Amino acid sequence: MRSEHPYRVAAAPRPDEVAPPSPDEGLGRRRSVHTLTQGAALGYLARGLAWAALALGLGASSSGVRGVVLCAPFAIFGLWAFAAPFFARKRPRVTLHERALVVPARRGRAAALSFEDVDEVWFELEPVPSCAVRAVRLVEHGGKKHRVALDGVDGADRVAAAIVRACSFPLVADARRALAAGRPLRFGGVRVDAEGIAVGRARLPWAELGRVYVDPAGLTLFRRGRGRGRRRFWRAITFDRVPHPTVLAALLSDRARGLVRTRAETSAIL
């Protein structure tokens, strides 16, 4: 574990003389396969048809039949470009394994991402009030980045939750031990140490931390006010602005003696 870095330490390289594991052994047992939802697939088809109709309509209005013939290639190209996900709707978008996930790559190939190689987990969320996970960005120890698109994927919350369980949950205990040992931890623009939490240039000692509210968008921190039961808003931390928000939420929960949920629905991040 690096200083001020709560993330997973890179696995030691295997000696050259050790034979690499087979693909099945490296990925582990397959747990689930996720494809596009029917609604998302039809949405792509509708965009393609709309483009084709627009191109043919413009051709017909400008030059009649000749214009339609001239615009037909553009209509076909747009239909294929926009509606390609519809024609590939049965192709797996994400395949979850015990120790990895498999996602489509370029040229129709599939790429396997091992959970052990993941250093940072970032989330992209839909706007309020949905705040659903739109994509997960995974950063490997070497700095290589992967974007796992979940928009329109069946069981997107289950995929996000599986990534959290495999990549973030194991770091909670390490982060707690690091704080107990006096080592500061950094989550993007948020810094946590034994004395308190800093967001940007603003700092709040743990003794002044009041309630921490959680909703699908993120965490809202309140400062203790004078008088019993009084508190003041301090800072809001959205889940899409920090890596491993699950680990950060666990540390804040320890200091605030629990999180207060403001909405009944659960989040795949926590």
C-alpha positions as CSV (number, residue, x, y, z in Angstrom):
1,M,0.0,0.0,0.0
2,R,1.5,3.3,-1.1
3,S,1.5,6.4,1.2
4,E,-1.7,8.4,0.9
5,H,-3.1,5.7,-1.4
6,P,-5.8,3.3,-0.1
7,Y,-5.8,1.1,-3.1
8,R,-4.8,-2.4,-3.8
9,V,-1.1,-3.2,-4.1
10,A,-0.1,-4.6,-7.4
11,A,0.4,-8.4,-7.5
12,A,3.9,-9.6,-7.7
13,P,4.9,-10.7,-11.2
14,R,5.0,-14.4,-11.9
15,P,8.4,-16.0,-12.7
16,D,9.0,-16.7,-16.3
17,E,9.4,-20.4,-15.7
18,V,5.9,-20.7,-14.3
19,A,3.3,-21.6,-17.0
20,P,0.5,-19.1,-17.3
21,P,-2.9,-20.3,-16.2
22,S,-5.5,-21.4,-18.7
23,P,-8.2,-18.8,-19.5
24,D,-10.9,-20.7,-17.5
25,E,-8.6,-20.9,-14.5
26,G,-7.7,-17.3,-14.6
27,L,-11.3,-16.0,-14.9
28,G,-13.0,-18.4,-12.5
29,R,-16.5,-19.8,-12.8
30,R,-18.9,-17.8,-14.9
31,R,-21.6,-16.2,-12.9
32,S,-23.8,-14.2,-15.2
33,V,-24.1,-12.8,-18.8
34,H,-25.6,-9.4,-19.4
35,T,-26.9,-8.1,-22.7
36,L,-28.8,-5.0,-23.8
37,T,-32.3,-4.6,-22.5
38,Q,-35.1,-4.8,-25.1
39,G,-35.9,-1.1,-24.5
40,A,-32.4,0.0,-25.1
41,A,-32.0,-2.1,-28.2
42,L,-35.3,-0.6,-29.6
43,G,-34.0,2.9,-28.8
44,Y,-30.9,2.3,-31.0
45,L,-33.1,1.0,-33.8
46,A,-35.4,4.0,-33.6
47,R,-32.4,6.4,-33.9
48,G,-31.2,4.5,-37.0
49,L,-34.6,4.6,-38.6
50,A,-35.0,8.3,-37.8
51,W,-31.6,9.1,-39.4
52,A,-32.5,7.0,-42.5
53,A,-35.9,8.7,-42.8
54,L,-34.3,12.2,-42.4
55,A,-31.7,11.5,-45.1
56,L,-34.2,10.1,-47.6
57,G,-36.7,12.9,-46.8
58,L,-34.1,15.5,-47.5
59,G,-33.2,13.8,-50.8
60,A,-36.8,13.6,-51.9
61,S,-37.5,17.2,-51.1
62,S,-34.5,18.5,-53.0
63,S,-34.4,16.3,-56.1
64,G,-37.2,13.8,-56.0
65,V,-36.4,10.3,-57.0
66,R,-32.9,11.2,-58.0
67,G,-32.3,12.7,-54.6
68,V,-33.6,9.6,-52.8
69,V,-31.1,7.5,-54.9
70,L,-28.2,9.8,-54.1
71,C,-29.1,9.9,-50.3
72,A,-29.7,6.2,-50.0
73,P,-26.0,5.3,-49.2
74,F,-26.1,7.9,-46.4
75,A,-29.4,6.6,-45.1
76,I,-28.0,3.0,-45.0
77,F,-24.8,4.1,-43.4
78,G,-26.6,6.1,-40.7
79,L,-29.0,3.2,-40.1
80,W,-26.2,0.8,-39.5
81,A,-24.1,3.2,-37.5
82,F,-27.0,4.2,-35.1
83,A,-28.8,0.8,-35.0
84,A,-25.7,-1.5,-34.8
85,P,-26.3,-2.2,-31.1
86,F,-29.8,-3.4,-32.0
87,F,-28.5,-5.9,-34.5
88,A,-26.0,-7.1,-31.9
89,R,-28.4,-7.0,-29.0
90,K,-28.0,-10.7,-28.1
91,R,-24.2,-10.4,-27.9
92,P,-23.0,-10.2,-24.3
93,R,-22.1,-6.7,-23.1
94,V,-20.6,-7.9,-19.8
95,T,-19.8,-11.4,-18.6
96,L,-19.1,-11.8,-14.9
97,H,-16.7,-14.4,-13.6
98,E,-15.5,-15.1,-10.1
99,R,-12.2,-13.3,-10.6
100,A,-12.7,-11.1,-13.7
101,L,-15.2,-9.7,-16.1
102,V,-15.2,-9.9,-19.9
103,V,-16.3,-7.0,-22.1
104,P,-16.4,-6.4,-25.9
105,A,-13.3,-5.0,-27.4
106,R,-12.3,-3.7,-30.8
107,R,-12.8,-5.8,-33.9
108,G,-15.4,-7.9,-32.2
109,R,-13.0,-9.5,-29.7
110,A,-13.5,-9.8,-26.0
111,A,-11.2,-8.4,-23.3
112,A,-10.9,-10.0,-19.9
113,L,-10.3,-7.6,-16.9
114,S,-8.9,-9.3,-13.8
115,F,-10.2,-7.9,-10.5
116,E,-6.7,-8.3,-9.0
117,D,-5.3,-5.9,-11.6
118,V,-7.7,-3.1,-10.7
119,D,-6.2,-0.2,-8.7
120,E,-9.0,2.4,-8.9
121,V,-12.8,2.2,-9.4
122,W,-14.6,5.2,-10.7
123,F,-18.3,5.6,-11.4
124,E,-20.3,7.5,-14.0
125,L,-23.9,8.3,-12.9
126,E,-27.1,9.3,-14.6
127,P,-28.4,12.8,-13.7
128,V,-30.6,13.3,-10.6
129,P,-33.0,11.9,-9.6
130,S,-32.1,8.6,-11.3
131,C,-28.4,8.5,-10.4
132,A,-28.1,5.0,-11.9
133,V,-24.7,3.7,-12.7
134,R,-24.1,4.6,-16.4
135,A,-20.5,3.2,-16.6
136,V,-17.6,2.0,-14.4
137,R,-14.1,3.2,-15.2
138,L,-11.4,0.8,-14.0
139,V,-7.7,1.8,-13.7
140,E,-5.1,-0.9,-13.5
141,H,-1.9,-0.6,-11.5
142,G,0.1,0.3,-14.6
143,G,-2.3,3.1,-15.4
144,K,-4.2,1.4,-18.2
145,K,-7.9,2.5,-18.2
146,H,-11.0,0.6,-19.1
147,R,-14.6,1.9,-19.4
148,V,-17.3,-0.7,-18.8
149,A,-20.5,0.8,-20.3
150,L,-23.6,-0.2,-18.4
151,D,-26.2,2.2,-19.9
152,G,-29.0,0.0,-21.2
153,V,-27.4,-3.2,-20.0
154,D,-29.7,-5.7,-18.3
155,G,-28.7,-6.1,-14.6
156,A,-26.4,-3.1,-14.7
157,D,-26.8,-2.7,-10.9
158,R,-25.7,-6.3,-10.3
159,V,-22.6,-5.7,-12.5
160,A,-21.7,-2.6,-10.6
161,A,-22.3,-4.3,-7.2
162,A,-20.1,-7.2,-8.3
163,I,-17.2,-4.9,-9.2
164,V,-17.6,-3.1,-5.8
165,R,-17.5,-6.5,-3.9
166,A,-14.5,-7.7,-5.8
167,C,-12.4,-4.5,-6.0
168,S,-13.6,-2.1,-3.2
169,F,-14.8,-4.2,-0.3
170,P,-11.4,-5.9,0.2
171,L,-9.8,-2.5,0.7
172,V,-12.0,-1.3,3.5
173,A,-10.1,-3.3,6.2
174,D,-6.8,-2.1,4.8
175,A,-7.9,1.5,4.8
176,R,-9.1,1.3,8.4
177,R,-5.8,-0.2,9.5
178,A,-3.9,2.6,7.6
179,L,-5.9,5.3,9.4
180,A,-5.3,3.6,12.7
181,A,-1.6,3.6,12.0
182,G,-1.6,7.3,11.2
183,R,-1.3,7.1,7.5
184,P,-3.3,9.6,5.4
185,L,-5.5,8.3,2.5
186,R,-6.4,10.2,-0.6
187,F,-9.5,9.7,-2.7
188,G,-9.1,12.1,-5.6
189,G,-9.6,15.6,-4.2
190,V,-10.6,14.2,-0.8
191,R,-8.0,13.5,1.9
192,V,-8.7,11.5,5.1
193,D,-6.3,11.2,8.0
194,A,-6.4,10.6,11.7
195,E,-7.4,14.2,12.5
196,G,-10.2,14.8,10.0
197,I,-11.2,15.1,6.4
198,A,-10.3,17.6,3.7
199,V,-12.2,18.3,0.6
200,G,-10.2,20.6,-1.6
201,R,-8.8,23.3,0.6
202,A,-11.6,23.0,3.2
203,R,-10.9,20.8,6.3
204,L,-13.2,19.4,9.0
205,P,-11.9,17.8,12.2
206,W,-13.5,14.5,13.1
207,A,-14.7,16.1,16.4
208,E,-16.8,18.6,14.4
209,L,-18.3,16.0,12.0
210,G,-22.0,15.7,12.5
211,R,-24.4,13.6,10.5
212,V,-23.5,12.1,7.1
213,Y,-26.4,11.6,4.8
214,V,-26.2,9.2,1.9
215,D,-28.4,9.0,-1.3
216,P,-27.8,7.4,-4.7
217,A,-25.9,10.5,-5.8
218,G,-23.3,10.7,-3.0
219,L,-22.6,11.8,0.6
220,T,-23.6,15.0,2.3
221,L,-21.5,16.0,5.4
222,F,-22.8,18.3,8.1
223,R,-20.7,20.1,10.7
224,R,-21.8,20.0,14.4
225,G,-23.5,23.2,15.4
226,R,-23.8,24.8,18.8
227,G,-26.6,23.5,20.8
228,R,-28.1,20.0,20.9
229,G,-29.3,18.7,17.6
230,R,-28.0,21.6,15.6
231,R,-25.9,21.1,12.5
232,R,-24.7,23.0,9.5
233,F,-24.1,21.8,5.9
234,W,-20.4,21.4,5.2
235,R,-19.7,19.6,1.9
236,A,-21.3,17.2,-0.6
237,I,-19.2,14.5,-2.2
238,T,-20.7,12.8,-5.2
239,F,-19.9,9.2,-6.0
240,D,-18.6,10.1,-9.5
241,R,-15.9,12.5,-8.2
242,V,-13.9,10.1,-6.1
243,P,-12.3,6.7,-6.7
244,H,-13.6,3.8,-4.5
245,P,-16.5,5.8,-3.0
246,T,-17.5,2.6,-1.1
247,V,-14.2,2.7,0.9
248,L,-14.6,6.4,1.6
249,A,-18.2,5.9,2.8
250,A,-17.1,3.2,5.2
251,L,-14.5,5.4,6.8
252,L,-17.0,8.3,7.2
253,S,-19.5,5.8,8.6
254,D,-17.0,4.9,11.3
255,R,-16.4,8.5,12.3
256,A,-20.1,9.6,12.1
257,R,-21.4,6.4,13.8
258,G,-23.3,5.3,10.8
259,L,-24.8,6.8,7.7
260,V,-28.3,8.3,7.4
261,R,-30.1,7.2,4.2
262,T,-32.4,9.9,2.7
263,R,-34.0,7.6,0.1
264,A,-35.3,4.1,0.4
265,E,-33.8,2.7,-2.7
266,T,-30.4,1.1,-2.4
267,S,-27.3,2.0,-4.3
268,A,-25.0,-0.5,-6.1
269,I,-22.1,1.5,-4.8
270,L,-22.8,1.0,-1.1
